[in-house]
């Protein structure tokens, strides 16, 4: 059994990893022949060696979790932290053809009017991102003081500058691919919802998107519902073959994935008809039916048409149509 002990030594040196072809050859051919073992003895020992090689322990030989997903989540977190410190400023008027450093100073002094003398580097690591006619764009790393200012007074100063100079300067915070795709998905779903209603000659409900969320409903009546874009995609259960971005399942949160696995979030369980708005064709039919009923009521039993106050009749008809609009087309809310 000398070759058996040699085999154990080889396995221990490999630390439980899969053996290569050379090592398999040594274990099952060279060692048995060198030891002069008969074939009938080497076969059961070989089976024991195979069992020993194949035996793996979770937590020691391999991970108990999805390590690939864990590393991807960690990298995504790092990317978001880094990109959160960068902004892209586009469409800055640059008729003087200033270089990128001078253009940054112009943005600080003239556009957002940032005057914090204690902040020595509000915008640093400036790089040009191109020019278009008389405007230029750049990307910079910002300080915490600058961002705090911009989210308050700075944004107002930017709006004032655009109004006064008839400019279109914009500040865009850099995002990772997953975040940008999530926002693009919300825009994509809004477009599909509108196309859905248009294909049925219906008026679509109010649909707004912000930060990867989609809000559907009637804002005037306060009957709105807010969904995360990935959640809405699952609830609608439509065909997404024309979606050009990260797979929707990859954009879902861990909670959404768990809810979907447990049946709390089911595919195609939301009917978009719940948000159905007032249709123009239905409104025309209501007006015609109401006008017809008013005219028939005005005719006497003697089949003679008495004098009709057309102005008053028209006024009553319009009032009746308006009242029926609110009565018939009041949206139904479901829990």
C-alpha positions in Angstrom: 0.0 0.0 0.0 3.0 2.3 -0.4 1.4 4.0 -3.4 -1.7 4.7 -1.4 0.3 6.8 1.1 2.0 8.6 -1.8 -1.4 9.4 -3.2 -2.6 10.9 0.1 0.5 13.1 0.2 -0.2 14.3 -3.3 -3.8 15.2 -2.4 -2.8 17.0 0.7 -0.2 19.0 -1.2 -3.0 20.0 -3.7 -5.0 21.3 -0.8 -8.2 19.6 -1.9 -8.2 21.2 -5.4 -9.0 19.3 -8.5 -6.1 17.2 -9.7 -4.4 17.6 -13.1 -4.1 14.9 -15.8 -0.5 14.2 -14.8 -1.4 13.6 -11.2 -4.3 11.3 -12.2 -1.8 9.3 -14.3 0.5 9.0 -11.3 -2.2 7.9 -8.9 -4.0 5.4 -11.1 -1.2 4.0 -13.3 2.4 4.7 -12.1 1.9 4.2 -8.4 0.0 0.9 -8.7 2.5 -0.5 -11.2 5.5 0.6 -9.1 4.0 -1.1 -6.1 3.3 -4.2 -8.1 -0.3 -4.3 -7.0 -2.5 -6.8 -8.8 -5.4 -5.3 -10.8 -8.0 -6.8 -8.5 -6.5 -4.9 -5.5 -5.9 -1.6 -7.2 -9.5 -1.3 -8.4 -11.1 -1.0 -4.9 -8.3 1.3 -3.7 -8.8 3.4 -6.8 -12.4 3.8 -6.0 -11.5 4.9 -2.5 -9.1 7.5 -3.9 -11.8 8.8 -6.2 -14.2 9.3 -3.2 -11.4 11.0 -1.3 -10.7 13.3 -4.2 -14.3 14.2 -4.9 -15.2 14.9 -1.2 -15.5 18.7 -0.6 -16.6 20.6 2.4 -18.7 23.8 2.2 -17.1 26.8 3.8 -13.6 25.2 3.5 -13.2 24.0 0.0 -15.8 26.3 -1.6 -18.0 29.3 -0.7 -21.5 29.0 0.9 -22.6 32.1 -1.0 -22.5 33.5 -4.5 -19.0 35.0 -4.4 -19.3 36.4 -7.9 -22.4 38.3 -7.0 -20.8 39.5 -3.8 -17.7 40.8 -5.6 -19.9 42.5 -8.2 -22.0 44.2 -5.5 -18.8 45.4 -3.7 -17.4 46.8 -7.0 -20.7 48.5 -7.7 -20.6 50.2 -4.2 -17.1 51.4 -4.9 -18.0 52.7 -8.3 -21.0 54.6 -6.9 -18.8 56.2 -4.1 -16.2 57.3 -6.6 -18.7 58.7 -9.2 -20.8 60.4 -6.6 -17.9 62.9 -6.3 -17.9 63.8 -10.0 -20.2 66.0 -12.0 -20.5 66.9 -15.7 -21.2 70.5 -16.6 -22.5 70.8 -20.2 -23.5 73.7 -22.5 -21.4 76.4 -20.8 -21.2 79.4 -23.2 -17.6 79.7 -24.4 -17.4 82.3 -27.1 -14.0 83.4 -25.8 -12.6 79.8 -26.4 -11.4 79.6 -22.8 -9.3 76.6 -21.7 -10.9 74.1 -19.4 -9.4 75.6 -16.2 -10.6 79.1 -17.0 -14.0 77.7 -18.1 -14.4 76.1 -14.6 -13.7 79.5 -13.0 -16.3 81.1 -15.2 -18.8 78.5 -14.2 -18.0 79.1 -10.5 -18.1 82.9 -10.6 -20.7 83.8 -13.2 -23.1 80.8 -13.4 -23.5 79.5 -9.8 -21.7 82.4 -8.1 -19.9 80.2 -5.5 -17.9 82.5 -3.2 -16.7 80.3 -0.3 -13.2 81.5 0.4 -12.5 78.7 2.8 -13.0 76.1 0.0 -9.7 76.1 -1.8 -10.6 73.5 -4.4 -14.4 73.4 -5.0 -13.9 71.9 -8.4 -10.8 70.0 -9.2 -9.4 67.4 -11.7 -11.1 69.2 -14.6 -11.2 67.5 -18.0 -12.8 68.7 -21.1 -15.6 66.5 -22.6 -16.0 68.4 -25.8 -17.4 71.5 -27.5 -20.4 72.1 -29.6 -20.4 75.5 -31.5 -20.1 78.2 -28.9 -20.6 76.0 -25.9 -18.2 73.7 -24.0 -18.5 70.9 -21.5 -16.3 69.5 -18.8 -16.1 66.9 -16.0 -14.8 67.8 -12.5 -14.4 66.4 -9.0 -16.4 68.5 -6.5 -15.9 69.2 -2.9 -18.6 68.5 -0.3 -19.0 72.2 0.4 -19.7 72.9 -3.2 -22.3 70.2 -3.6 -24.1 71.4 -0.4 -24.2 74.9 -1.8 -25.3 73.8 -5.3 -28.2 71.7 -4.0 -29.5 74.9 -2.3 -28.7 78.4 -3.7 -26.4 77.2 -6.5 -29.2 75.5 -8.4 -31.3 78.7 -8.2 -28.4 80.8 -9.5 -28.0 78.3 -12.4 -31.7 78.7 -13.4 -31.4 82.5 -13.2 -28.3 82.5 -15.4 -30.0 80.3 -18.0 -33.0 82.6 -18.0 -31.0 85.8 -18.2 -28.4 84.6 -20.8 -30.8 82.3 -22.7 -28.5 79.5 -22.1 -29.0 75.8 -21.3 -26.2 75.0 -18.8 -26.8 71.7 -17.0 -25.1 69.9 -14.1 -25.2 66.1 -14.4 -24.0 63.9 -11.6 -22.1 60.9 -12.9 -23.7 57.5 -12.4 -22.7 53.8 -12.7 -24.1 51.8 -15.6 -26.7 50.1 -13.3 -28.0 53.4 -12.0 -28.2 55.0 -15.5 -29.9 51.9 -16.9 -32.4 51.9 -14.1 -33.4 55.5 -15.1 -33.4 54.5 -18.7 -35.7 51.6 -17.9 -38.2 54.0 -16.3 -38.2 56.1 -19.4 -38.5 53.0 -21.5 -41.6 51.8 -19.5 -43.2 55.2 -19.8 -42.9 55.1 -23.6 -44.3 51.5 -23.7 -47.3 52.5 -21.6 -48.1 55.4 -23.9 -47.8 53.2 -26.9 -50.1 50.7 -25.3 -52.9 53.2 -24.9 -52.3 54.8 -28.4 -52.6 51.4 -30.0 -56.1 51.1 -28.4 -57.1 54.7 -29.3 -57.2 55.6 -25.7 -55.8 58.5 -23.8 -52.9 57.4 -21.5 -52.8 58.3 -17.8 -50.3 60.7 -16.4 -46.9 59.0 -16.2 -43.8 60.6 -14.7 -40.4 59.2 -14.0 -37.7 60.3 -11.4 -34.7 58.5 -10.0 -35.6 55.1 -11.4 -39.3 55.3 -10.2 -42.4 55.5 -12.3 -45.6 57.2 -11.0 -48.8 56.4 -12.8 -52.3 57.9 -12.3 -54.3 61.1 -12.2 -52.5 63.9 -10.5 -55.5 66.2 -10.5 -57.5 63.7 -8.4 -54.6 62.4 -6.4 -55.1 58.8 -7.6 -51.4 57.9 -8.3 -49.3 54.9 -7.7 -45.5 54.9 -7.5 -43.4 51.9 -8.6 -39.7 51.1 -8.9 -38.9 50.6 -12.6 -37.9 46.9 -12.1 -40.9 46.2 -10.0 -43.3 47.7 -12.6 -41.6 45.7 -15.4 -42.4 42.4 -13.5 -45.9 43.5 -12.6 -46.7 44.4 -16.3 -45.1 41.2 -17.6 -44.7 42.6 -21.1 -42.3 41.7 -23.9 -39.0 43.4 -23.4 -37.1 42.2 -26.4 -36.5 45.8 -27.6 -34.9 46.9 -24.2 -31.3 47.9 -24.9 -29.7 47.8 -21.5 -28.7 45.6 -18.6 -31.0 42.6 -18.1 -33.9 43.8 -16.0 -33.4 40.9 -13.5 -29.9 42.1 -12.9 -31.2 45.6 -12.0 -33.6 44.2 -9.4 -32.9 44.7 -5.7 -32.3 41.7 -3.4 -35.7 42.3 -1.8 -37.4 42.2 -5.2 -35.7 39.0 -6.2 -36.7 37.4 -2.9 -40.3 38.6 -3.2 -40.4 37.2 -6.7 -39.0 33.8 -5.6 -41.6 33.7 -2.7 -44.5 34.6 -5.0 -45.1 38.1 -3.5 -44.0 39.7 -6.8 -45.6 37.9 -9.7 -45.2 38.3 -13.4 -48.0 40.1 -15.2 -50.2 40.6 -12.1 -50.9 44.3 -12.8 -53.5 45.4 -15.3 -52.6 48.7 -16.8 -56.3 49.2 -17.5 -56.6 50.2 -13.8 -55.1 53.5 -14.8 -57.3 54.0 -17.8 -58.0 57.7 -18.5 -61.1 59.3 -20.2 -61.2 58.4 -23.8 -62.0 61.1 -26.4 -64.2 58.7 -28.4 -66.2 57.9 -25.3 -66.7 61.6 -24.7 -68.0 62.2 -28.2 -70.5 59.4 -27.8 -71.7 60.7 -24.5 -72.3 64.2 -25.9 -74.2 62.8 -28.9 -76.4 60.6 -26.7 -77.1 63.4 -24.3 -78.0 65.8 -27.1 -80.3 63.2 -28.7 -82.1 62.7 -25.4 -82.6 66.4 -24.9 -84.0 66.9 -28.3 -86.5 64.0 -28.0 -87.7 65.3 -24.6 -88.4 68.7 -26.2 -90.8 67.3 -28.8 -94.5 67.2 -27.8 -96.8 64.2 -27.9 -98.7 65.7 -30.8 -95.6 65.3 -33.1 -95.4 69.1 -33.3 -92.2 70.9 -32.4 -92.8 73.8 -30.1 -90.6 76.9 -29.9 -87.3 75.9 -28.4 -84.9 78.2 -26.6 -81.8 77.0 -28.5 -79.4 78.9 -26.3 -80.9 77.5 -23.1 -81.0 74.0 -24.6 -77.4 74.2 -25.6 -76.4 75.4 -22.2 -78.2 72.6 -20.4 -76.7 70.0 -22.8 -73.2 71.1 -22.1 -73.8 71.1 -18.3 -75.2 67.6 -18.5 -72.2 66.4 -20.5 -69.8 67.8 -18.0 -71.7 66.3 -15.1 -71.7 62.9 -16.8 -68.0 63.1 -17.4 -67.3 63.1 -13.7 -70.0 60.6 -12.9 -69.3 58.0 -15.5 -65.5 58.2 -15.9 -64.5 58.5 -12.3 -61.5 56.2 -12.0 -61.9 53.1 -9.8 -59.2 52.6 -7.1 -58.3 49.2 -6.0 -56.6 48.3 -2.8 
